[in-house]
Amino acid sequence: MLTVTTNNIEGKRVVRYIGLVSGEAILGANIFKDFFAGIRDIVGGRSAAYENELRKAKDIAVAEMQSQAQSLGANAILAVDLDYETIGGNTGSMLMVSANGTAVVLE
């Protein structure tokens, strides 16, 4: 499924706007402990393990959004926005990745 951050696609025409679609993925607090246990993985201030987990969460959120759009009859998602938020309170923090966009049918 074509999934873009732009509001239109050159050479394509939107024939039907279906509506908002979204997907979410949440990383639990124990994942962060695992990352810090492998702190030696950090090179130049970056952690490959942490980045890989964030990338997996993003991929899950986008895949859920695409699945929802497909079930509604869309063949593309426009104006995709990815957000990263921390949630939780005194019991520990979690990281949520959410993907939102507009499901459409392109001609």
N, C-alpha and C positions, 0 to 999 in steps of 0.2 A: 504494500500500500504506500502510495506516495505521501510522505509526511514532511512538511516544510514549515519554516518559521515565517515565511512571507505571506502576504495577504492574497496573492494571486500567483499564477504560474504562466509565464510567457508562452503564448501559443495555445493555451488551454482556456476553455470557457466554463464557468460554473453554471450548470443547468439546474441545480437544486441545492439549497442550503438545508442541511439536516439538523444541525444544532451542535451544542457544546458536548464534547466527549472528554473523558479524563481517565487517568490511571495513577495509582499511587504505589509506592514501595516504602517500607519502613525498616531501618536498620536498628537492631536492639543495642542496648548499652553494653552487653557483653562482647559485641563485635569490637567496640572501641578498646576494651581490655586486651583482646587478642592482638589488635594492632600495636598497642604499646609494648606487648610482650615481644613483638618482633621489631623493635625499634631500630635494630641494626640494619633493617631494610631501607632506612632513610638515607638518601644520597642528595646532597645539595639542598637540604631542607624539605625534600619531598619524600613521601612514603608511597612506594609503588603498590603495596598491599592495600593501603587505604584508598588510593585512587582506583584500584581495580574493583573494590567493593562498591564505591560510589558509582562507577561505570555500570556495574551489574544492576544496582538499584535503579539507575536511570533507564537501562534497557528494559527492565521489568515494567516500570511505569509506562514507558512508551508502548511496549507490547500490549499492555492492558488497554490503553487508549485506542490502539489500532484495532484490537479485537472488538471493542465496543462499537467503533465506527463501522467495521465490517458487518456486524450483526444488524446495524441499522440501515445497511444498503449503501454505504459510502464507498467511494473508490479513492478518496484522498482526504487528508487533514491539513487545513491551512492555519496560519497564525499560531503555531505551536509555541507554548511558553513552558519552560522548565523552572521549577522552584525547588529550593532546598531549605528546609526548616528544621529547627530542633523542637521537639515536643517532649513533654514529661515534666515532672516536678521533683520533689524530694526523693522519690524512689529511683531516680535515674533518668538520664536523657536518652532520647532516641532521635535518629535523623530520619526525616520523611522527605522523599523525593516525589514531587507530583508533576504530571504532564497534563496540559490542557490545550485544547485546540478546537477548531470548528470543522466538523465532518461535512463533506460536500460530495456531490457527484459532478465529475468533470466530463466534458465532451471532448 
